[in-house]
Each structure stands twice: as C-alpha cells, then as structure tokens.
Amino acid sequence: MDNVEIIREGKEAEDILNSDVFKKAIANLKAELLEAWEISPAKDHETREALYTAVKLLPEIEKHLRIMIEKGKINPSMINSMKGVLKK
C-alpha cells in the first residue's frame, strides 16, 4: 500500500471514529450485548461467554481505527517518498 493510500485510510478511520453515528452504534451494540447477557440463564455458560467476549472485543475496533489513524499521519519519510512521486 502506498503512502497516499495509508494517509487516506488514516483520515477515513479518523472520520469514522469521530462519527456520532459510529459512537451511537457502538454504544447501542454494547447495551444490547449486556442486556442479552443479563437475561441469559446462568447455566448457559456458552452463550454468556460469547456475549462477554463480544463486549470485550468492542474496544478492539476503536483500537484498530486509532492504529490506522496513527499510520496515516504524515511524517517526514512519507513526504520525502512522495516528493519522488510528484517529481515524475
């Protein structure tokens, strides 16, 4: 993947992470998962474990978006490599 694509994806990841719709979707999903966990039978260990895992994975989505944002920030080496492309 070239630097322009990395920068574009970083910006898009930032837009998603800052989106009110994304924040609401994550909050709603977490609430739904927790509600399902609360009403699940205590003996249903498999379902409860799956719901717990799903709740714990939600922050990973945000983490990966933040990683894409950091990778997409323009740094001096990107500028230098892009200069070569622009000169052609």
Distance bins in CASP14 RR format, pairs under 12 A and 6 or more apart:
PFRMAT RR
TARGET T0000
AUTHOR 0000-0000-0000
RMODE 2
METHOD distances of the structure
MODEL  1
1 7 0 0 0 0 0 1 0 0 0 0 0
1 8 0 0 0 0 1 0 0 0 0 0 0
1 9 1 0 0 1 0 0 0 0 0 0 0
1 10 0 0 0 0 0 1 0 0 0 0 0
1 68 0 0 0 0 0 1 0 0 0 0 0
1 71 0 0 0 0 1 0 0 0 0 0 0
1 72 0 0 0 0 0 1 0 0 0 0 0
2 8 0 0 0 0 1 0 0 0 0 0 0
2 9 0 0 0 0 0 1 0 0 0 0 0
2 72 0 0 0 0 0 1 0 0 0 0 0
2 78 0 0 0 0 1 0 0 0 0 0 0
2 81 0 0 0 0 1 0 0 0 0 0 0
2 82 0 0 0 0 1 0 0 0 0 0 0
2 84 0 0 0 0 0 1 0 0 0 0 0
2 85 0 0 0 0 1 0 0 0 0 0 0
3 9 0 0 0 0 0 1 0 0 0 0 0
3 10 0 0 0 0 0 1 0 0 0 0 0
3 71 0 0 0 0 1 0 0 0 0 0 0
3 72 0 0 0 0 1 0 0 0 0 0 0
3 73 0 0 0 0 0 1 0 0 0 0 0
3 74 0 0 0 0 1 0 0 0 0 0 0
3 75 0 0 0 0 1 0 0 0 0 0 0
3 76 0 0 0 0 0 1 0 0 0 0 0
3 77 0 0 0 0 1 0 0 0 0 0 0
3 78 1 0 1 0 0 0 0 0 0 0 0
3 79 0 0 0 0 1 0 0 0 0 0 0
3 80 0 0 0 0 1 0 0 0 0 0 0
3 81 1 0 1 0 0 0 0 0 0 0 0
3 82 1 0 1 0 0 0 0 0 0 0 0
3 83 0 0 0 0 0 1 0 0 0 0 0
3 84 0 0 0 0 0 1 0 0 0 0 0
3 85 0 0 0 0 1 0 0 0 0 0 0
3 86 0 0 0 0 0 1 0 0 0 0 0
4 10 0 0 0 0 0 1 0 0 0 0 0
4 11 0 0 0 0 0 1 0 0 0 0 0
4 72 0 0 0 0 0 1 0 0 0 0 0
4 74 0 0 0 0 0 1 0 0 0 0 0
4 78 0 0 0 0 1 0 0 0 0 0 0
4 79 0 0 0 0 0 1 0 0 0 0 0
4 81 0 0 0 0 1 0 0 0 0 0 0
4 82 1 0 0 1 0 0 0 0 0 0 0
4 85 0 0 0 0 1 0 0 0 0 0 0
4 86 0 0 0 0 0 1 0 0 0 0 0
5 11 0 0 0 0 0 1 0 0 0 0 0
5 12 0 0 0 0 0 1 0 0 0 0 0
5 68 0 0 0 0 0 1 0 0 0 0 0
5 71 0 0 0 0 0 1 0 0 0 0 0
5 72 0 0 0 0 1 0 0 0 0 0 0
5 78 0 0 0 0 0 1 0 0 0 0 0
5 82 0 0 0 0 0 1 0 0 0 0 0
6 12 0 0 0 0 0 1 0 0 0 0 0
6 13 0 0 0 0 0 1 0 0 0 0 0
6 67 0 0 0 0 0 1 0 0 0 0 0
6 68 0 0 0 0 1 0 0 0 0 0 0
6 69 0 0 0 0 0 1 0 0 0 0 0
6 70 0 0 0 0 0 1 0 0 0 0 0
6 71 1 0 1 0 0 0 0 0 0 0 0
6 72 1 0 1 0 0 0 0 0 0 0 0
6 73 0 0 0 0 1 0 0 0 0 0 0
6 74 0 0 0 0 1 0 0 0 0 0 0
6 75 0 0 0 0 0 1 0 0 0 0 0
6 77 0 0 0 0 0 1 0 0 0 0 0
6 78 1 0 0 1 0 0 0 0 0 0 0
6 81 0 0 0 0 0 1 0 0 0 0 0
6 82 0 0 0 0 0 1 0 0 0 0 0
7 13 0 0 0 0 0 1 0 0 0 0 0
7 14 0 0 0 0 0 1 0 0 0 0 0
7 68 0 0 0 0 0 1 0 0 0 0 0
7 69 0 0 0 0 0 1 0 0 0 0 0
7 70 0 0 0 0 0 1 0 0 0 0 0
7 71 0 0 0 0 1 0 0 0 0 0 0
7 72 1 0 1 0 0 0 0 0 0 0 0
7 73 1 0 0 1 0 0 0 0 0 0 0
7 74 1 0 0 1 0 0 0 0 0 0 0
7 75 0 0 0 0 0 1 0 0 0 0 0
7 78 1 0 0 1 0 0 0 0 0 0 0
7 79 0 0 0 0 0 1 0 0 0 0 0
7 81 0 0 0 0 0 1 0 0 0 0 0
7 82 0 0 0 0 1 0 0 0 0 0 0
8 14 0 0 0 0 0 1 0 0 0 0 0
8 15 0 0 0 0 0 1 0 0 0 0 0
8 68 0 0 0 0 0 1 0 0 0 0 0
8 69 0 0 0 0 0 1 0 0 0 0 0
8 71 0 0 0 0 0 1 0 0 0 0 0
8 72 0 0 0 0 1 0 0 0 0 0 0
8 74 0 0 0 0 0 1 0 0 0 0 0
9 15 0 0 0 0 0 1 0 0 0 0 0
9 16 0 0 0 0 0 1 0 0 0 0 0
9 64 0 0 0 0 0 1 0 0 0 0 0
9 65 0 0 0 0 1 0 0 0 0 0 0
9 67 0 0 0 0 0 1 0 0 0 0 0
9 68 1 0 1 0 0 0 0 0 0 0 0
9 69 0 0 0 0 1 0 0 0 0 0 0
9 70 0 0 0 0 0 1 0 0 0 0 0
9 71 1 0 0 1 0 0 0 0 0 0 0
9 72 1 0 0 1 0 0 0 0 0 0 0
9 73 0 0 0 0 0 1 0 0 0 0 0
10 16 0 0 0 0 1 0 0 0 0 0 0
10 17 0 0 0 0 1 0 0 0 0 0 0
10 18 0 0 0 0 0 1 0 0 0 0 0
10 64 0 0 0 0 0 1 0 0 0 0 0
10 65 0 0 0 0 1 0 0 0 0 0 0
10 66 0 0 0 0 1 0 0 0 0 0 0
10 67 0 0 0 0 1 0 0 0 0 0 0
10 68 1 0 1 0 0 0 0 0 0 0 0
10 69 1 0 1 0 0 0 0 0 0 0 0
10 70 0 0 0 0 1 0 0 0 0 0 0
10 71 1 0 0 1 0 0 0 0 0 0 0
10 72 1 0 1 0 0 0 0 0 0 0 0
10 73 1 0 0 1 0 0 0 0 0 0 0
10 74 0 0 0 0 0 1 0 0 0 0 0
10 78 0 0 0 0 0 1 0 0 0 0 0
11 17 0 0 0 0 0 1 0 0 0 0 0
11 18 0 0 0 0 0 1 0 0 0 0 0
11 65 0 0 0 0 0 1 0 0 0 0 0
11 68 0 0 0 0 1 0 0 0 0 0 0
11 69 0 0 0 0 1 0 0 0 0 0 0
11 71 0 0 0 0 0 1 0 0 0 0 0
11 72 1 0 0 1 0 0 0 0 0 0 0
11 73 0 0 0 0 1 0 0 0 0 0 0
11 74 0 0 0 0 0 1 0 0 0 0 0
12 18 0 0 0 0 0 1 0 0 0 0 0
12 19 0 0 0 0 0 1 0 0 0 0 0
12 22 0 0 0 0 0 1 0 0 0 0 0
12 65 0 0 0 0 1 0 0 0 0 0 0
12 68 0 0 0 0 1 0 0 0 0 0 0
12 69 0 0 0 0 1 0 0 0 0 0 0
12 71 0 0 0 0 0 1 0 0 0 0 0
12 72 0 0 0 0 1 0 0 0 0 0 0
13 19 0 0 0 0 0 1 0 0 0 0 0
13 22 0 0 0 0 0 1 0 0 0 0 0
13 61 0 0 0 0 0 1 0 0 0 0 0
13 62 0 0 0 0 1 0 0 0 0 0 0
13 63 0 0 0 0 0 1 0 0 0 0 0
13 64 0 0 0 0 1 0 0 0 0 0 0
13 65 1 0 1 0 0 0 0 0 0 0 0
13 66 1 0 0 1 0 0 0 0 0 0 0
13 67 0 0 0 0 1 0 0 0 0 0 0
13 68 1 1 0 0 0 0 0 0 0 0 0
13 69 1 0 1 0 0 0 0 0 0 0 0
13 70 0 0 0 0 1 0 0 0 0 0 0
13 71 0 0 0 0 1 0 0 0 0 0 0
13 72 0 0 0 0 1 0 0 0 0 0 0
13 73 0 0 0 0 0 1 0 0 0 0 0
14 22 0 0 0 0 0 1 0 0 0 0 0
14 62 0 0 0 0 0 1 0 0 0 0 0
14 65 1 0 0 1 0 0 0 0 0 0 0
14 66 0 0 0 0 1 0 0 0 0 0 0
14 67 0 0 0 0 0 1 0 0 0 0 0
14 68 0 0 0 0 1 0 0 0 0 0 0
14 69 1 0 1 0 0 0 0 0 0 0 0
14 70 0 0 0 0 1 0 0 0 0 0 0
14 71 0 0 0 0 0 1 0 0 0 0 0
14 72 0 0 0 0 1 0 0 0 0 0 0
14 73 0 0 0 0 1 0 0 0 0 0 0
15 21 0 0 0 0 0 1 0 0 0 0 0
15 22 0 0 0 0 1 0 0 0 0 0 0
15 65 0 0 0 0 1 0 0 0 0 0 0
15 68 0 0 0 0 0 1 0 0 0 0 0
15 69 0 0 0 0 1 0 0 0 0 0 0
16 22 1 0 1 0 0 0 0 0 0 0 0
16 23 0 0 0 0 1 0 0 0 0 0 0
16 25 0 0 0 0 0 1 0 0 0 0 0
16 26 0 0 0 0 0 1 0 0 0 0 0
16 61 0 0 0 0 1 0 0 0 0 0 0
16 62 0 0 0 0 1 0 0 0 0 0 0
16 64 0 0 0 0 0 1 0 0 0 0 0
16 65 1 0 0 1 0 0 0 0 0 0 0
16 66 0 0 0 0 0 1 0 0 0 0 0
16 68 0 0 0 0 1 0 0 0 0 0 0
16 69 0 0 0 0 1 0 0 0 0 0 0
17 23 0 0 0 0 1 0 0 0 0 0 0
17 25 0 0 0 0 0 1 0 0 0 0 0
17 26 0 0 0 0 1 0 0 0 0 0 0
17 59 0 0 0 0 0 1 0 0 0 0 0
17 61 0 0 0 0 1 0 0 0 0 0 0
17 62 1 0 0 1 0 0 0 0 0 0 0
17 63 0 0 0 0 0 1 0 0 0 0 0
17 64 0 0 0 0 1 0 0 0 0 0 0
17 65 1 0 1 0 0 0 0 0 0 0 0
17 66 1 0 0 1 0 0 0 0 0 0 0
17 67 0 0 0 0 0 1 0 0 0 0 0
17 68 0 0 0 0 1 0 0 0 0 0 0
17 69 1 0 0 1 0 0 0 0 0 0 0
17 70 0 0 0 0 0 1 0 0 0 0 0
18 62 0 0 0 0 0 1 0 0 0 0 0
18 65 0 0 0 0 1 0 0 0 0 0 0
18 66 0 0 0 0 0 1 0 0 0 0 0
18 69 0 0 0 0 1 0 0 0 0 0 0
19 25 0 0 0 0 1 0 0 0 0 0 0
19 26 0 0 0 0 0 1 0 0 0 0 0
19 62 0 0 0 0 0 1 0 0 0 0 0
19 65 0 0 0 0 0 1 0 0 0 0 0
20 26 0 0 0 0 0 1 0 0 0 0 0
20 27 0 0 0 0 0 1 0 0 0 0 0
21 27 0 0 0 0 0 1 0 0 0 0 0
21 28 0 0 0 0 0 1 0 0 0 0 0
22 28 0 0 0 0 0 1 0 0 0 0 0
22 29 0 0 0 0 0 1 0 0 0 0 0
22 58 0 0 0 0 0 1 0 0 0 0 0
22 61 0 0 0 0 1 0 0 0 0 0 0
22 62 0 0 0 0 1 0 0 0 0 0 0
22 65 0 0 0 0 1 0 0 0 0 0 0
23 29 0 0 0 0 0 1 0 0 0 0 0
23 30 0 0 0 0 0 1 0 0 0 0 0
23 58 0 0 0 0 0 1 0 0 0 0 0
23 61 0 0 0 0 0 1 0 0 0 0 0
23 62 0 0 0 0 1 0 0 0 0 0 0
23 65 0 0 0 0 0 1 0 0 0 0 0
24 30 0 0 0 0 0 1 0 0 0 0 0
24 31 0 0 0 0 0 1 0 0 0 0 0
25 31 0 0 0 0 0 1 0 0 0 0 0
25 32 0 0 0 0 0 1 0 0 0 0 0
25 58 0 0 0 0 0 1 0 0 0 0 0
25 61 0 0 0 0 0 1 0 0 0 0 0
25 62 0 0 0 0 0 1 0 0 0 0 0
26 32 0 0 0 0 0 1 0 0 0 0 0
26 33 0 0 0 0 0 1 0 0 0 0 0
26 54 0 0 0 0 0 1 0 0 0 0 0
26 55 0 0 0 0 0 1 0 0 0 0 0
26 57 0 0 0 0 0 1 0 0 0 0 0
26 58 1 0 1 0 0 0 0 0 0 0 0
26 59 0 0 0 0 1 0 0 0 0 0 0
26 60 0 0 0 0 0 1 0 0 0 0 0
26 61 1 0 0 1 0 0 0 0 0 0 0
26 62 1 0 0 1 0 0 0 0 0 0 0
26 65 0 0 0 0 0 1 0 0 0 0 0
27 33 0 0 0 0 0 1 0 0 0 0 0
27 34 0 0 0 0 0 1 0 0 0 0 0
27 55 0 0 0 0 0 1 0 0 0 0 0
27 58 0 0 0 0 1 0 0 0 0 0 0
27 62 0 0 0 0 0 1 0 0 0 0 0
28 34 0 0 0 0 0 1 0 0 0 0 0
28 35 0 0 0 0 0 1 0 0 0 0 0
28 58 0 0 0 0 0 1 0 0 0 0 0
29 35 0 0 0 0 0 1 0 0 0 0 0
29 36 0 0 0 0 0 1 0 0 0 0 0
29 51 0 0 0 0 0 1 0 0 0 0 0
29 54 0 0 0 0 1 0 0 0 0 0 0
29 55 0 0 0 0 1 0 0 0 0 0 0
29 57 0 0 0 0 0 1 0 0 0 0 0
29 58 1 0 0 1 0 0 0 0 0 0 0
29 59 0 0 0 0 0 1 0 0 0 0 0
29 61 0 0 0 0 1 0 0 0 0 0 0
30 36 0 0 0 0 0 1 0 0 0 0 0
30 37 0 0 0 0 0 1 0 0 0 0 0
30 51 0 0 0 0 0 1 0 0 0 0 0
30 52 0 0 0 0 0 1 0 0 0 0 0
30 54 0 0 0 0 1 0 0 0 0 0 0
30 55 1 0 0 1 0 0 0 0 0 0 0
30 56 0 0 0 0 0 1 0 0 0 0 0
30 57 0 0 0 0 0 1 0 0 0 0 0
30 58 1 0 1 0 0 0 0 0 0 0 0
30 59 0 0 0 0 1 0 0 0 0 0 0
30 61 0 0 0 0 0 1 0 0 0 0 0
30 62 0 0 0 0 0 1 0 0 0 0 0
31 37 0 0 0 0 0 1 0 0 0 0 0
31 38 0 0 0 0 0 1 0 0 0 0 0
31 55 0 0 0 0 1 0 0 0 0 0 0
31 58 0 0 0 0 0 1 0 0 0 0 0
32 38 0 0 0 0 0 1 0 0 0 0 0
32 39 0 0 0 0 0 1 0 0 0 0 0
32 51 0 0 0 0 1 0 0 0 0 0 0
32 54 0 0 0 0 1 0 0 0 0 0 0
32 55 0 0 0 0 1 0 0 0 0 0 0
32 58 0 0 0 0 0 1 0 0 0 0 0
33 39 0 0 0 0 0 1 0 0 0 0 0
33 40 0 0 0 0 0 1 0 0 0 0 0
33 47 0 0 0 0 0 1 0 0 0 0 0
33 48 0 0 0 0 0 1 0 0 0 0 0
33 50 0 0 0 0 1 0 0 0 0 0 0
33 51 1 0 1 0 0 0 0 0 0 0 0
33 52 0 0 0 0 1 0 0 0 0 0 0
33 53 0 0 0 0 1 0 0 0 0 0 0
33 54 1 0 1 0 0 0 0 0 0 0 0
33 55 1 0 1 0 0 0 0 0 0 0 0
33 56 0 0 0 0 1 0 0 0 0 0 0
33 57 0 0 0 0 1 0 0 0 0 0 0
33 58 0 0 0 0 1 0 0 0 0 0 0
34 40 0 0 0 0 0 1 0 0 0 0 0
34 48 0 0 0 0 0 1 0 0 0 0 0
34 51 1 0 0 1 0 0 0 0 0 0 0
34 52 0 0 0 0 1 0 0 0 0 0 0
34 54 0 0 0 0 1 0 0 0 0 0 0
34 55 1 0 0 1 0 0 0 0 0 0 0
34 56 0 0 0 0 0 1 0 0 0 0 0
34 58 0 0 0 0 0 1 0 0 0 0 0
35 51 0 0 0 0 1 0 0 0 0 0 0
35 55 0 0 0 0 0 1 0 0 0 0 0
36 44 0 0 0 0 0 1 0 0 0 0 0
36 47 0 0 0 0 1 0 0 0 0 0 0
36 48 0 0 0 0 1 0 0 0 0 0 0
36 50 0 0 0 0 1 0 0 0 0 0 0
36 51 1 0 1 0 0 0 0 0 0 0 0
36 52 0 0 0 0 0 1 0 0 0 0 0
36 54 0 0 0 0 1 0 0 0 0 0 0
36 55 0 0 0 0 1 0 0 0 0 0 0
37 44 0 0 0 0 1 0 0 0 0 0 0
37 45 0 0 0 0 0 1 0 0 0 0 0
37 47 0 0 0 0 1 0 0 0 0 0 0
37 48 1 0 1 0 0 0 0 0 0 0 0
37 49 0 0 0 0 1 0 0 0 0 0 0
37 50 0 0 0 0 1 0 0 0 0 0 0
37 51 1 0 1 0 0 0 0 0 0 0 0
37 52 1 0 0 1 0 0 0 0 0 0 0
37 53 0 0 0 0 0 1 0 0 0 0 0
37 54 0 0 0 0 1 0 0 0 0 0 0
37 55 1 0 0 1 0 0 0 0 0 0 0
37 56 0 0 0 0 0 1 0 0 0 0 0
38 47 0 0 0 0 0 1 0 0 0 0 0
38 48 0 0 0 0 1 0 0 0 0 0 0
38 51 0 0 0 0 1 0 0 0 0 0 0
38 52 0 0 0 0 0 1 0 0 0 0 0
38 55 0 0 0 0 0 1 0 0 0 0 0
39 47 0 0 0 0 0 1 0 0 0 0 0
39 48 0 0 0 0 0 1 0 0 0 0 0
39 51 0 0 0 0 0 1 0 0 0 0 0
40 46 0 0 0 0 1 0 0 0 0 0 0
40 47 1 0 1 0 0 0 0 0 0 0 0
40 48 1 0 1 0 0 0 0 0 0 0 0
40 49 0 0 0 0 0 1 0 0 0 0 0
40 50 0 0 0 0 1 0 0 0 0 0 0
40 51 1 0 0 1 0 0 0 0 0 0 0
40 52 0 0 0 0 0 1 0 0 0 0 0
41 47 0 0 0 0 1 0 0 0 0 0 0
41 48 0 0 0 0 1 0 0 0 0 0 0
42 48 1 0 0 1 0 0 0 0 0 0 0
44 50 0 0 0 0 1 0 0 0 0 0 0
44 51 0 0 0 0 1 0 0 0 0 0 0
44 52 0 0 0 0 0 1 0 0 0 0 0
45 51 0 0 0 0 0 1 0 0 0 0 0
45 52 0 0 0 0 0 1 0 0 0 0 0
46 52 0 0 0 0 0 1 0 0 0 0 0
46 53 0 0 0 0 0 1 0 0 0 0 0
47 53 0 0 0 0 0 1 0 0 0 0 0
47 54 0 0 0 0 0 1 0 0 0 0 0
48 54 0 0 0 0 0 1 0 0 0 0 0
48 55 0 0 0 0 0 1 0 0 0 0 0
49 55 0 0 0 0 0 1 0 0 0 0 0
49 56 0 0 0 0 0 1 0 0 0 0 0
50 56 0 0 0 0 0 1 0 0 0 0 0
50 57 0 0 0 0 0 1 0 0 0 0 0
51 57 0 0 0 0 0 1 0 0 0 0 0
51 58 0 0 0 0 0 1 0 0 0 0 0
52 58 0 0 0 0 0 1 0 0 0 0 0
53 60 0 0 0 0 0 1 0 0 0 0 0
54 60 0 0 0 0 0 1 0 0 0 0 0
54 61 0 0 0 0 0 1 0 0 0 0 0
55 61 0 0 0 0 0 1 0 0 0 0 0
56 63 0 0 0 0 0 1 0 0 0 0 0
57 63 0 0 0 0 0 1 0 0 0 0 0
57 64 0 0 0 0 0 1 0 0 0 0 0
58 64 0 0 0 0 0 1 0 0 0 0 0
58 65 0 0 0 0 0 1 0 0 0 0 0
59 65 0 0 0 0 0 1 0 0 0 0 0
59 66 0 0 0 0 0 1 0 0 0 0 0
60 66 0 0 0 0 0 1 0 0 0 0 0
60 67 0 0 0 0 0 1 0 0 0 0 0
61 67 0 0 0 0 0 1 0 0 0 0 0
61 68 0 0 0 0 0 1 0 0 0 0 0
62 68 0 0 0 0 0 1 0 0 0 0 0
62 69 0 0 0 0 0 1 0 0 0 0 0
63 69 0 0 0 0 0 1 0 0 0 0 0
63 70 0 0 0 0 0 1 0 0 0 0 0
64 70 0 0 0 0 0 1 0 0 0 0 0
64 71 0 0 0 0 0 1 0 0 0 0 0
65 71 0 0 0 0 0 1 0 0 0 0 0
65 72 0 0 0 0 0 1 0 0 0 0 0
66 72 0 0 0 0 0 1 0 0 0 0 0
66 73 0 0 0 0 0 1 0 0 0 0 0
67 73 0 0 0 0 0 1 0 0 0 0 0
71 78 0 0 0 0 0 1 0 0 0 0 0
72 78 0 0 0 0 1 0 0 0 0 0 0
73 79 0 0 0 0 0 1 0 0 0 0 0
74 80 0 0 0 0 0 1 0 0 0 0 0
74 81 0 0 0 0 0 1 0 0 0 0 0
74 82 0 0 0 0 1 0 0 0 0 0 0
75 81 0 0 0 0 0 1 0 0 0 0 0
75 82 0 0 0 0 0 1 0 0 0 0 0
76 82 0 0 0 0 0 1 0 0 0 0 0
76 83 0 0 0 0 0 1 0 0 0 0 0
77 83 0 0 0 0 0 1 0 0 0 0 0
78 84 0 0 0 0 0 1 0 0 0 0 0
78 85 0 0 0 0 0 1 0 0 0 0 0
79 85 0 0 0 0 0 1 0 0 0 0 0
79 86 0 0 0 0 1 0 0 0 0 0 0
80 86 0 0 0 0 0 1 0 0 0 0 0
80 87 0 0 0 0 0 1 0 0 0 0 0
81 87 0 0 0 0 0 1 0 0 0 0 0
82 88 0 0 0 0 0 1 0 0 0 0 0
END
